[in-house]
Amino acid sequence: MASPLTFSPTFSLQLSAVLLLLLSSSSSSSAAATLINESSFLLCLSSKFPSATHLSSVVYTQNSSSFDSLLQFSAQNPYLSTPSTPNKPLYIITPVNEAQIQASVICSKRHGLQIRVRSGGHDYEGLSYLALEPFLILDLIEYRAIDINVGERTAWVQAGATLGELYYGLASTSLGFPAGVCTTLGLGAVTVFTVSRTVEEGATGLMGIWQNVAPRLPDELVIRVILQAATTRSTVQASFNSLYLGSAQDLLSVMKLRFPELGLRAEDCQQMSWVDSTMYFDGFPSGTPREALLNRTKSGRNSFKATSDFVVEPISEEGLRGLWGKLLEEPRGLMIWEPLGGKINAVSETETPFPHRRGNLYNIQHYVNWDAGADAQRYIDWIRSLYSFVTPYVTRNPRGAYLNYKDLDLGRNINGPNTSYETASVWGLKYFKGNFRRLALVKGRVDKDNYFRNEQSIPPLLA
Ligand SMILES: Cc1cc2nc3c(=O)[nH]c(=O)nc-3n(C[C@H](O)[C@H](O)[C@H](O)COP(=O)(O)OP(=O)(O)OC[C@H]3O[C@@H](n4cnc5c(N)ncnc54)[C@H](O)[C@@H]3O)c2cc1C
């Protein structure tokens, strides 16, 4: 990285001198224009950043030696972020305070640059670090303070903190926090289990039962299912993957009552602390030190493509058998069925943007991954065919989708700031149902020119 640039009148003069020199050279006018823009953008930042800011510790240009590694560091889907991607940001800014964020927004807007905000970089379509228009990344990697107040049972978490960092922070307390499975995104003993059954071992019948039982279990118990071709590739396997907020003994009693067909045994159950359960679900080998939760990069990131659905009526046995056929086609594909119900039903559909509540049985994530260098299109085609196959079994008008499993196949904004509400409704109604219009009206009030946008951002709607 270049030597630190501190905001000072001297720095402004140096930049002005560079500009004059460039303007006097006629042979490299486009390079000069780029540098002039860059200089003027940096000047803007330096004039607005708090005076003690060392620009080079916060702003990375494409010439910074650490630019590429910083760009890749939080990019969670490798296939979207190859080094040759044509959509590289012009700058990466890693603010540490609000004043730096405000300055970045003002200067970007003034210089016609788009902003992509990146917190953990898990966006399925890479929208936090890729863009077609000239842009910069506001990377919140340094913006990750966690302040836990055990007495008040609250935690303030800055946007750049990972779930792993939050879980680790909670480990020494008696508190837990229900969030995602992936920790790069306390509590007394909990019990976990993963029990797998192939089709020959009764998976089809069990899935028939699960669809009715799982969304209606007590709030303390969740059982999701991962469906995929077994390693032999000759059959499909359903892995029932569960968290229970209580002891193994109590769990066995609940299971005997609610889902005896699974045949859960004491030896299938593992009791552990809540924080260790977060590592269990994220696939850390048993005995991994908790400090692994603080690691923001995971080894072996796979390229992937995913999409989602919601189900309101149990899928018939015939439908399930058809699905097994699809899964057998692609050993790198899988489906994750996550039950709804419980606390999700306690909130009305219009209270938060997430609308898929009462009446929904479960959510499906359709997912496929592949190795570096493999033919990505083959896998993408397969997931599209799976999505098409399940159409008769999932919600319709609109067909629901989960925003966290973002999928640009569902539609995308075009025409830069002039996005159309009608076009965006195609995917917006899938994610937000009736809340989409309300969100667009809010957007119309706070950002009517649609400066903050991406391929699936909410378009402004003026009342
Ligand atoms: C390996 C993996 C596991 C996952 N597991 C789960 C799971 O178990 N459950 C689940 O629900 N989801 C899961 N997800 C999906 C994940 O929750 C979403 O992708 C989520 O948006 C990721 O947040 P992030 O900060 O890492 O993403 P980013 O890519 O940083 O951001 C996502 C979007 O939000 C915008 N954004 C980021 N920060 C801000 C900000 N501070 N202000 C405004 N906009 C911002 C970005 O520009 C982008 O459009 C998983 C994703 C991956 C890759």
The ligand as an SDF file (V2000), in Angstrom:
LIG
                    3D

 53 58  0  0  0  0  0  0  0  0999 V2000
  -22.1760  -19.5510    3.6970 C   0  0  0  0  0  0  0  0  0  0  0  0
  -23.4750  -18.8130    3.9120 C   0  0  0  0  0  0  0  0  0  0  0  0
  -24.3380  -19.2420    4.9100 C   0  0  0  0  0  0  0  0  0  0  0  0
  -25.5450  -18.5750    5.1310 C   0  0  0  0  0  0  0  0  0  0  0  0
  -26.3840  -19.0330    6.1060 N   0  0  0  0  0  0  0  0  0  0  0  0
  -27.5670  -18.4240    6.2980 C   0  0  0  0  0  0  0  0  0  0  0  0
  -28.4800  -18.8790    7.2990 C   0  0  0  0  0  0  0  0  0  0  0  0
  -28.2000  -19.8300    8.0100 O   0  0  0  0  0  0  0  0  0  0  0  0
  -29.6580  -18.2330    7.4410 N   0  0  0  0  0  0  0  0  0  0  0  0
  -29.9870  -17.1460    6.6670 C   0  0  0  0  0  0  0  0  0  0  0  0
  -31.0600  -16.5770    6.8410 O   0  0  0  0  0  0  0  0  0  0  0  0
  -29.1560  -16.6980    5.7140 N   0  0  0  0  0  0  0  0  0  0  0  0
  -27.9620  -17.3070    5.5060 C   0  0  0  0  0  0  0  0  0  0  0  0
  -27.1240  -16.8400    4.5330 N   0  0  0  0  0  0  0  0  0  0  0  0
  -27.5360  -15.6850    3.7340 C   0  0  0  0  0  0  0  0  0  0  0  0
  -27.1440  -14.3900    4.4460 C   0  0  0  0  0  0  0  0  0  0  0  0
  -27.9160  -14.2310    5.6080 O   0  0  0  0  0  0  0  0  0  0  0  0
  -27.4190  -13.1950    3.5500 C   0  0  0  0  0  0  0  0  0  0  0  0
  -26.6740  -13.3180    2.3740 O   0  0  0  0  0  0  0  0  0  0  0  0
  -27.0680  -11.8930    4.2520 C   0  0  0  0  0  0  0  0  0  0  0  0
  -27.5480  -10.8090    3.5000 O   0  0  0  0  0  0  0  0  0  0  0  0
  -25.5780  -11.7960    4.4290 C   0  0  0  0  0  0  0  0  0  0  0  0
  -25.1920  -10.6580    5.1550 O   0  0  0  0  0  0  0  0  0  0  0  0
  -23.7250  -10.1050    4.9180 P   0  0  0  0  0  0  0  0  0  0  0  0
  -23.5800   -8.8720    5.7330 O   0  0  0  0  0  0  0  0  0  0  0  0
  -22.7070  -11.1480    5.0480 O   0  0  0  0  0  0  0  0  0  0  0  0
  -23.8470   -9.7590    3.3450 O   0  0  0  0  0  0  0  0  0  0  0  0
  -23.2840   -8.6380    2.4270 P   0  0  0  0  0  0  0  0  0  0  0  0
  -22.9450   -9.3370    1.1600 O   0  0  0  0  0  0  0  0  0  0  0  0
  -22.2230   -7.8180    3.0650 O   0  0  0  0  0  0  0  0  0  0  0  0
  -24.5850   -7.7300    2.2390 O   0  0  0  0  0  0  0  0  0  0  0  0
  -25.8090   -8.2320    1.7460 C   0  0  0  0  0  0  0  0  0  0  0  0
  -26.6130   -7.0670    1.1220 C   0  0  0  0  0  0  0  0  0  0  0  0
  -26.8730   -6.0670    2.1130 O   0  0  0  0  0  0  0  0  0  0  0  0
  -26.2290   -4.8260    1.7620 C   0  0  0  0  0  0  0  0  0  0  0  0
  -25.6190   -4.3130    2.9970 N   0  0  0  0  0  0  0  0  0  0  0  0
  -24.6300   -4.9150    3.7250 C   0  0  0  0  0  0  0  0  0  0  0  0
  -24.3740   -4.1710    4.8190 N   0  0  0  0  0  0  0  0  0  0  0  0
  -25.2090   -3.1120    4.7770 C   0  0  0  0  0  0  0  0  0  0  0  0
  -25.4250   -2.0020    5.6360 C   0  0  0  0  0  0  0  0  0  0  0  0
  -24.7260   -1.8500    6.7600 N   0  0  0  0  0  0  0  0  0  0  0  0
  -26.3620   -1.0990    5.2930 N   0  0  0  0  0  0  0  0  0  0  0  0
  -27.0910   -1.2450    4.1520 C   0  0  0  0  0  0  0  0  0  0  0  0
  -26.9350   -2.2840    3.2960 N   0  0  0  0  0  0  0  0  0  0  0  0
  -26.0120   -3.1980    3.6130 C   0  0  0  0  0  0  0  0  0  0  0  0
  -25.1910   -5.1990    0.7190 C   0  0  0  0  0  0  0  0  0  0  0  0
  -24.8520   -4.1080   -0.1230 O   0  0  0  0  0  0  0  0  0  0  0  0
  -25.8770   -6.3440   -0.0030 C   0  0  0  0  0  0  0  0  0  0  0  0
  -26.8320   -5.8440   -0.9200 O   0  0  0  0  0  0  0  0  0  0  0  0
  -25.9020  -17.4720    4.3130 C   0  0  0  0  0  0  0  0  0  0  0  0
  -25.0190  -17.0400    3.3120 C   0  0  0  0  0  0  0  0  0  0  0  0
  -23.8230  -17.7120    3.1000 C   0  0  0  0  0  0  0  0  0  0  0  0
  -22.8900  -17.2580    1.9970 C   0  0  0  0  0  0  0  0  0  0  0  0
  1  2  1  0
  2  3  1  0
  2 52  2  0
  3  4  2  0
  4  5  1  0
  4 50  1  0
  5  6  2  0
  6  7  1  0
  6 13  1  0
  7  8  2  0
  7  9  1  0
  9 10  1  0
 10 11  2  0
 10 12  1  0
 12 13  2  0
 13 14  1  0
 14 15  1  0
 14 50  1  0
 15 16  1  0
 16 17  1  0
 16 18  1  0
 18 19  1  0
 18 20  1  0
 20 21  1  0
 20 22  1  0
 22 23  1  0
 23 24  1  0
 24 25  2  0
 24 26  1  0
 24 27  1  0
 27 28  1  0
 28 29  2  0
 28 30  1  0
 28 31  1  0
 31 32  1  0
 32 33  1  0
 33 34  1  0
 33 48  1  0
 34 35  1  0
 35 36  1  0
 35 46  1  0
 36 37  1  0
 36 45  1  0
 37 38  2  0
 38 39  1  0
 39 40  1  0
 39 45  2  0
 40 41  1  0
 40 42  2  0
 42 43  1  0
 43 44  2  0
 44 45  1  0
 46 47  1  0
 46 48  1  0
 48 49  1  0
 50 51  2  0
 51 52  1  0
 52 53  1  0
M  END
$$$$
